[in-house]
Amino acid sequence: MGKTVSHYKILSKLGEGGMGVVYKAEDTRLDRHVAIKFLPPSLATQDAAKKRFINEAKEASSLEHPNICAAYDIGETGDGQMFIAMPHYEGETLQERIARGGLEIGEVLDIVTQLASGLAKAHEQGIIHRDIKPGNIFITRDGHVKILDFGLAKLATETRLTKSGMTLGTIAYMSPEQASGGDVDARTQSVAV
């Protein structure tokens, strides 16, 4: 905390997942709060992990849609730690919202509609998220749904970043095709609400 990476002053830790640690930071050039996601040091030496991390930034930056979390910047620290700068939102993940209690049918319909709109935009551009789950769906305080974490996203036309037969994602939210290590496309994208 308190360190500056590029022009981002780290303020506090927001969370941690398989593909990174996320911090709240201040963008000192534009005087705004951002979320900075760092590739864990344990993965920084793995070429496939670095490619996946860079892929996340590229995918997120290419998708301009109100229901997709954008990427502002990608960089690397002096000691080789890669990071992505993204918008910082006030609110909670769908996972946190579900843990607080049941959702009303109107809330569910609103969340699913916004989620489907964001996924449709990604699919139009040939991008498959591959890890849609409540922890990767953020609901802002004013009710806007944001799809997070394109770390496992795949272009329909790209070659695999993993070995053939290797499965990536969260098993409880995978389609049968993804769980078996097969090809995925927009038809196999699961929506986990």
VEXMAR-718222 format. One record per residue (C-alpha): residue number from 1; residue in three letters; x, y, z. Coordinates in pm, whole numbers, plus 50000, padded with zeros to 5 digits. Layout:
<sites>
> NUM|ALA|X|Y|Z $
...
</sites>
This chain:
<sites>
> 1|MET|50000|50000|50000 $
> 2|GLY|50115|50353|49927 $
> 3|LYS|50353|50243|49649 $
> 4|THR|50326|50398|49306 $
> 5|VAL|50329|50179|48996 $
> 6|SER|50364|50382|48677 $
> 7|HIS|50125|50669|48759 $
> 8|TYR|49895|50466|48988 $
> 9|LYS|49922|50504|49365 $
> 10|ILE|49810|50181|49537 $
> 11|LEU|49550|50250|49807 $
> 12|SER|49400|49919|49924 $
> 13|LYS|49352|49554|49831 $
> 14|LEU|49014|49471|49674 $
> 15|GLY|49040|49098|49609 $
> 16|GLU|49231|48803|49475 $
> 17|GLY|49165|48526|49224 $
> 18|GLY|49342|48262|49021 $
> 19|MET|49470|48508|48761 $
> 20|GLY|49560|48801|48983 $
> 21|VAL|49540|49031|49282 $
> 22|VAL|49330|49348|49248 $
> 23|TYR|49398|49677|49426 $
> 24|LYS|49217|50009|49441 $
> 25|ALA|49452|50281|49319 $
> 26|GLU|49458|50650|49237 $
> 27|ASP|49536|50747|48879 $
> 28|THR|49760|51047|48954 $
> 29|ARG|49742|51177|48596 $
> 30|LEU|49363|51185|48567 $
> 31|ASP|49272|51216|48938 $
> 32|ARG|49038|50917|48947 $
> 33|HIS|49017|50584|49123 $
> 34|VAL|49097|50271|48926 $
> 35|ALA|49130|49900|48992 $
> 36|ILE|49476|49759|48924 $
> 37|LYS|49504|49386|48863 $
> 38|PHE|49848|49229|48900 $
> 39|LEU|49948|48894|48757 $
> 40|PRO|50069|48693|49059 $
> 41|PRO|50450|48659|49076 $
> 42|SER|50411|48279|49069 $
> 43|LEU|50259|48309|48720 $
> 44|ALA|50477|48593|48591 $
> 45|THR|50741|48351|48466 $
> 46|GLN|50493|48132|48277 $
> 47|ASP|50458|48234|47913 $
> 48|ALA|50101|48099|47884 $
> 49|ALA|49989|48294|48192 $
> 50|LYS|50146|48614|48059 $
> 51|LYS|49978|48563|47720 $
> 52|ARG|49643|48502|47892 $
> 53|PHE|49688|48819|48102 $
> 54|ILE|49773|49030|47797 $
> 55|ASN|49480|48868|47615 $
> 56|GLU|49249|48981|47898 $
> 57|ALA|49360|49342|47857 $
> 58|LYS|49322|49329|47478 $
> 59|GLU|48979|49166|47493 $
> 60|ALA|48847|49407|47755 $
> 61|SER|48986|49712|47574 $
> 62|SER|48830|49605|47243 $
> 63|LEU|48480|49572|47389 $
> 64|GLU|48307|49905|47436 $
> 65|HIS|47979|49823|47605 $
> 66|PRO|47806|49951|47920 $
> 67|ASN|47792|49599|48065 $
> 68|ILE|48160|49508|48014 $
> 69|CYS|48443|49628|48239 $
> 70|ALA|48688|49813|48016 $
> 71|ALA|49067|49811|48035 $
> 72|TYR|49240|50150|48057 $
> 73|ASP|49603|50045|48048 $
> 74|ILE|49846|49753|48067 $
> 75|GLY|50200|49773|48194 $
> 76|GLU|50488|49606|48368 $
> 77|THR|50674|49707|48682 $
> 78|GLY|51051|49735|48694 $
> 79|ASP|51071|49389|48850 $
> 80|GLY|50862|49230|48573 $
> 81|GLN|50520|49219|48738 $
> 82|MET|50244|49277|48482 $
> 83|PHE|49930|49479|48557 $
> 84|ILE|49603|49595|48401 $
> 85|ALA|49432|49922|48500 $
> 86|MET|49051|49915|48486 $
> 87|PRO|48760|50128|48612 $
> 88|HIS|48693|50106|48985 $
> 89|TYR|48326|50052|49059 $
> 90|GLU|48137|50096|49384 $
> 91|GLY|47902|49806|49451 $
> 92|GLU|47931|49430|49488 $
> 93|THR|47970|49110|49291 $
> 94|LEU|47664|48901|49217 $
> 95|GLN|47817|48640|49446 $
> 96|GLU|47818|48891|49733 $
> 97|ARG|47463|49003|49648 $
> 98|ILE|47333|48644|49651 $
> 99|ALA|47504|48583|49987 $
> 100|ARG|47308|48875|50139 $
> 101|GLY|46977|48705|50060 $
> 102|GLY|46742|48607|49782 $
> 103|LEU|46691|48814|49472 $
> 104|GLU|46350|48938|49361 $
> 105|ILE|46236|48818|49017 $
> 106|GLY|46262|49175|48882 $
> 107|GLU|46625|49199|48996 $
> 108|VAL|46706|48864|48836 $
> 109|LEU|46548|48965|48505 $
> 110|ASP|46735|49298|48507 $
> 111|ILE|47070|49130|48583 $
> 112|VAL|47021|48859|48321 $
> 113|THR|46911|49113|48057 $
> 114|GLN|47219|49330|48113 $
> 115|LEU|47447|49026|48129 $
> 116|ALA|47305|48890|47805 $
> 117|SER|47354|49229|47638 $
> 118|GLY|47723|49236|47737 $
> 119|LEU|47780|48876|47632 $
> 120|ALA|47605|48939|47299 $
> 121|LYS|47849|49225|47230 $
> 122|ALA|48148|49000|47311 $
> 123|HIS|48006|48722|47093 $
> 124|GLU|47950|48967|46803 $
> 125|GLN|48326|49028|46813 $
> 126|GLY|48403|48657|46837 $
> 127|ILE|48505|48668|47205 $
> 128|ILE|48396|48389|47441 $
> 129|HIS|48441|48472|47812 $
> 130|ARG|48469|48108|47939 $
> 131|ASP|48433|48196|48311 $
> 132|ILE|48092|48354|48364 $
> 133|LYS|48004|48306|48730 $
> 134|PRO|47860|48522|49011 $
> 135|GLY|48209|48630|49123 $
> 136|ASN|48282|48774|48775 $
> 137|ILE|47958|48972|48753 $
> 138|PHE|47965|49310|48928 $
> 139|ILE|47659|49517|49015 $
> 140|THR|47731|49887|49067 $
> 141|ARG|47548|50088|49332 $
> 142|ASP|47323|50234|49062 $
> 143|GLY|47230|49888|48930 $
> 144|HIS|47455|49857|48625 $
> 145|VAL|47587|49506|48559 $
> 146|LYS|47953|49477|48456 $
> 147|ILE|48117|49159|48326 $
> 148|LEU|48464|49125|48482 $
> 149|ASP|48771|48912|48425 $
> 150|PHE|48827|48827|48061 $
> 151|GLY|49140|48633|48169 $
> 152|LEU|49012|48306|48020 $
> 153|ALA|48845|48467|47717 $
> 154|LYS|48911|48317|47378 $
> 155|LEU|48875|48452|47029 $
> 156|ALA|48674|48215|46814 $
> 157|THR|48959|48227|46560 $
> 158|GLU|49260|48209|46794 $
> 159|THR|49480|47913|46854 $
> 160|ARG|49465|47764|47201 $
> 161|LEU|49680|47913|47476 $
> 162|THR|49654|47587|47666 $
> 163|LYS|49757|47235|47588 $
> 164|SER|49500|47030|47402 $
> 165|GLY|49255|46873|47644 $
> 166|MET|49342|47115|47927 $
> 167|THR|49034|47269|48087 $
> 168|LEU|49022|47626|48218 $
> 169|GLY|48738|47788|48411 $
> 170|THR|48524|47721|48715 $
> 171|ILE|48386|47369|48690 $
> 172|ALA|48048|47448|48851 $
> 173|TYR|47975|47701|48574 $
> 174|MET|48115|47522|48267 $
> 175|SER|47918|47388|47975 $
> 176|PRO|47976|47017|47903 $
> 177|GLU|48189|47112|47599 $
> 178|GLN|48416|47333|47810 $
> 179|ALA|48439|47081|48097 $
> 180|SER|48551|46809|47857 $
> 181|GLY|48820|47031|47705 $
> 182|GLY|48633|47070|47377 $
> 183|ASP|48584|47377|47161 $
> 184|VAL|48360|47650|47300 $
> 185|ASP|48160|47914|47120 $
> 186|ALA|47869|48148|47197 $
> 187|ARG|47630|47851|47214 $
> 188|THR|47826|47693|47501 $
> 189|GLN|47854|48013|47706 $
> 190|SER|47680|47949|48037 $
> 191|VAL|47503|48221|48231 $
> 192|ALA|47538|48160|48604 $
> 193|VAL|47268|48352|48789 $
</sites>
